[in-house]
Amino acid sequence: MIKKELIMETAIELFAKQGFNATSVQQITDHCGISKGAFYLSFKSKDELIIALVDYFMIQLVSNIDHVVKNTADEDLLYEFFYTSFKSYLNHTDFAKIIFKEQAQSLNEELITRIQHYERINETSILSLVERLYGDDIIQTKYDLTYCIKGFLQQYAVLFLFYNIPLDLVRLSQSLVEKTNILARHSTIPFISQELTEIISPVMCEEMTKEQLLDLMDNKIEEIEESIEKESLLLLKEQLIEQTFGPAIIKGLLENLHAHPHCKYLAYLLRQYYNF
């Protein structure tokens, strides 16, 4: 394990037990068996480490959901959306708990802004999902329905993350599919409108220029070890420069990239760039 990953994994364990504020850099380095100097070679400060961890967790979540929304058949989409969302929480239980706690308690504006940034990306995926599944039938209530789905995710996640309620992920997902369908088909008096959504969740543009994407790709190529994902990344970089591959090949390369936990967000950005 490289030093940066060791620091991040150790920090997650300590933050989950003690919280961000109660955990010092000294405690992290002691548990890692490294010096403070080694820590600061990877992260300039504890705050930078925290943001890196938030990025890592939230990127897994929003990228997985975006992938499901864009690659799942309509008849399975709502179930797969809920299942994938809660599975992401379960796969990162310790840090999911930290995110929920810190959102409610933290005074760190940069941290809260970062979390809200990813929540807005997720909200865009949910809106796309409801528009695709229900079309014109929910034209008056789609923003309200999107907000309700976000509420389902947050409140049911709290139940199994903090109250140790036995979790049947299949039944939970099926139950929320039923609830969502009832709301979509029978709700007639919306509270959340497009205008209100833009006030509470202003749109943040995720589109990036080719030059910005190339910079990100160069950094990621240096960071990850030799693998099929790295080879796919090199080919995608070539595609950005020369545009030699067809859509089917690009989609296949993006699938390879999505499989790497540290490349999911880059795969998401490239899907946005190619409008896949």
C-alpha positions in Angstrom: 0.0 0.0 0.0 1.4 3.4 -0.9 1.9 5.9 1.9 -1.0 8.2 0.8 -3.5 5.4 0.9 -2.2 4.2 4.2 -2.8 7.7 5.7 -6.3 7.9 4.2 -7.4 4.5 5.5 -5.9 5.1 9.0 -7.5 8.6 9.1 -11.0 7.1 8.3 -10.7 4.7 11.2 -9.7 7.5 13.6 -12.2 10.0 12.3 -15.0 7.4 12.6 -14.2 6.8 16.3 -13.3 10.3 17.4 -14.5 12.8 14.8 -12.5 15.2 12.7 -11.8 17.8 15.4 -10.7 15.3 18.1 -8.2 13.6 15.8 -4.7 15.1 15.4 -2.1 14.7 12.7 0.2 13.2 15.4 -2.4 10.5 16.2 -2.7 9.7 12.5 1.1 9.4 12.0 1.5 7.4 15.2 -1.1 4.8 13.9 0.5 4.8 10.5 4.0 4.4 11.9 5.3 7.3 9.9 6.8 10.7 10.7 4.9 14.0 10.5 7.2 15.0 7.7 6.1 12.0 5.7 2.5 13.0 6.3 3.1 16.5 5.0 4.7 15.2 1.9 1.3 13.7 1.0 -1.1 16.3 2.5 -0.4 20.0 3.3 -2.7 19.9 6.3 -5.4 17.8 8.1 -8.0 19.9 6.3 -6.6 18.9 3.0 -6.7 15.2 4.1 -10.3 15.6 5.1 -11.3 17.1 1.7 -9.4 14.3 -0.1 -11.4 11.8 1.9 -14.7 13.6 1.2 -13.8 13.7 -2.5 -13.0 9.9 -2.5 -16.2 8.9 -0.8 -18.6 11.2 -2.7 -16.9 10.5 -6.0 -17.7 6.8 -5.5 -21.3 7.6 -4.7 -22.1 10.1 -7.5 -20.2 8.2 -10.1 -21.9 4.9 -9.3 -25.3 6.5 -9.4 -24.6 8.3 -12.7 -23.4 5.1 -14.2 -26.6 3.3 -13.2 -28.8 6.0 -14.4 -27.1 6.1 -17.8 -26.7 2.3 -18.3 -29.7 0.6 -16.8 -33.0 -0.4 -18.6 -36.1 1.5 -17.6 -37.8 -1.5 -15.9 -34.9 -2.0 -13.5 -33.7 1.6 -13.2 -35.4 2.7 -10.0 -34.5 -0.5 -8.1 -30.9 -0.4 -9.2 -30.7 3.3 -8.3 -31.8 2.6 -4.7 -29.8 -0.6 -4.4 -26.6 1.0 -5.7 -27.0 4.1 -3.5 -27.4 2.1 -0.3 -24.7 -0.4 -1.3 -22.3 2.6 -1.7 -23.1 3.6 1.9 -22.5 0.1 3.1 -19.2 -0.3 1.3 -17.9 2.8 3.0 -19.8 2.6 6.3 -17.3 4.4 8.5 -16.9 7.4 6.3 -20.6 7.5 5.5 -21.3 7.9 9.2 -18.7 10.7 9.3 -20.3 12.5 6.4 -23.8 12.4 7.9 -22.5 13.6 11.3 -20.3 16.4 10.0 -23.0 17.8 7.8 -25.1 18.4 10.9 -22.3 19.5 13.2 -19.4 20.9 11.2 -18.5 24.6 11.1 -16.0 23.9 8.3 -17.5 25.9 5.4 -15.2 24.3 2.8 -16.2 20.8 3.9 -19.9 21.6 3.8 -19.5 23.3 0.4 -17.7 20.3 -1.0 -20.4 17.9 0.2 -23.1 20.1 -1.2 -21.3 20.2 -4.5 -21.5 16.4 -4.9 -25.1 16.4 -3.7 -26.0 18.7 -6.5 -24.4 16.4 -9.0 -26.4 13.5 -7.5 -29.6 15.6 -7.6 -29.0 16.1 -11.3 -28.8 12.3 -11.8 -32.0 11.8 -9.8 -33.9 14.5 -11.8 -32.7 12.8 -15.0 -34.0 9.5 -13.7 -37.5 10.7 -12.8 -37.8 12.5 -16.1 -36.9 9.4 -18.0 -39.2 7.1 -16.0 -42.3 9.3 -15.7 -42.0 11.8 -18.6 -44.8 14.4 -19.0 -46.9 12.7 -16.2 -44.8 14.4 -13.6 -44.0 17.7 -15.3 -45.5 19.7 -12.4 -44.2 17.5 -9.6 -40.7 16.3 -10.8 -38.7 18.7 -8.6 -40.8 17.7 -5.6 -40.3 14.0 -6.4 -36.6 14.5 -6.8 -36.5 16.1 -3.3 -38.5 13.2 -1.8 -36.1 10.6 -3.3 -33.2 12.5 -1.8 -35.0 12.4 1.5 -35.6 8.6 1.2 -31.8 8.1 0.7 -30.8 10.2 3.7 -33.3 9.0 6.2 -33.2 5.3 5.5 -29.4 5.5 5.4 -29.4 7.0 8.9 -31.5 4.1 10.2 -29.1 1.4 9.3 -25.9 3.4 9.7 -26.6 4.7 13.3 -29.3 2.4 14.8 -28.0 -1.0 13.7 -31.3 -2.0 12.2 -30.9 -5.3 10.3 -30.7 -4.4 6.6 -32.3 -6.4 3.9 -31.0 -4.3 1.0 -33.3 -6.0 -1.6 -36.5 -5.4 0.4 -35.5 -1.8 1.3 -34.9 -1.1 -2.4 -38.2 -2.7 -3.4 -40.1 -0.8 -0.7 -38.7 2.5 -1.9 -39.5 1.7 -5.5 -43.1 1.2 -4.5 -43.2 4.4 -2.5 -41.6 6.4 -5.3 -44.1 5.1 -7.9 -47.0 6.0 -5.6 -45.7 9.5 -5.2 -45.0 9.8 -9.0 -48.5 8.6 -10.0 -50.7 10.2 -7.3 -49.0 13.4 -6.1 -50.8 16.5 -7.4 -49.8 19.3 -5.1 -46.0 20.0 -5.3 -44.1 22.1 -2.9 -40.7 22.2 -4.4 -40.6 24.0 -7.8 -37.8 24.6 -10.3 -37.4 28.1 -8.9 -37.1 26.9 -5.4 -34.7 24.2 -6.4 -32.4 26.8 -8.0 -32.4 28.7 -4.8 -31.6 25.8 -2.4 -29.4 23.9 -4.9 -27.9 26.2 -7.5 -26.6 24.5 -10.6 -22.9 23.9 -10.7 -21.5 23.3 -14.2 -19.5 20.1 -14.4 -18.5 20.5 -18.1 -14.7 20.7 -18.5 -12.6 21.8 -21.4 -10.4 19.3 -23.3 -7.3 20.9 -21.8 -8.6 20.6 -18.3 -9.4 16.9 -18.9 -6.0 16.2 -20.4 -4.4 17.8 -17.3 -6.5 15.5 -15.0 -5.7 12.5 -17.1 -1.9 13.2 -17.0 -2.1 13.4 -13.2 -4.0 10.2 -12.9 -1.7 8.4 -15.4 1.2 9.2 -13.1 -0.7 8.2 -10.0 -2.1 4.7 -10.8 -0.1 1.5 -11.3 0.1 -0.5 -14.6 -3.3 -2.0 -15.2 -6.1 -2.3 -17.8 -7.5 0.9 -16.3 -4.2 2.8 -16.9 -4.1 1.4 -20.5 -7.6 2.5 -21.0 -6.8 5.9 -19.7 -3.8 6.3 -22.1 -6.1 5.3 -25.0 -8.8 7.8 -23.9 -6.1 10.5 -23.7 -5.1 9.6 -27.3 -8.8 9.8 -28.3 -9.1 13.3 -26.8 -6.1 14.5 -28.9 -6.7 12.7 -32.2 -10.4 11.5 -32.1 -9.7 8.1 -33.8 -12.2 5.8 -31.9 -15.9 5.2 -32.5 -18.5 5.6 -29.7 -18.6 1.8 -28.9 -14.8 1.7 -28.2 -15.0 4.9 -26.1 -17.8 3.5 -24.0 -15.9 0.3 -23.5 -12.8 2.2 -22.3 -14.9 4.3 -20.0 -16.4 1.1 -18.5 -12.8 0.0 -17.8 -12.0 3.3 -16.2 -15.2 3.2 -14.0 -14.0 0.0 -12.5 -11.0 1.6 -10.8 -12.0 3.3 -7.5 -9.6 6.2 -8.1 -10.8 6.8 -11.7 -14.6 6.9 -11.2 -14.8 10.6 -11.2 -12.7 11.0 -14.3 -14.9 8.4 -16.0 -17.9 10.5 -15.0 -16.4 13.7 -16.4 -15.5 12.0 -19.6 -19.0 10.7 -19.9 -20.3 14.2 -19.5 -17.8 15.5 -22.1 -18.9 12.8 -24.7 -22.5 13.2 -23.7 -22.9 9.4 -23.0 
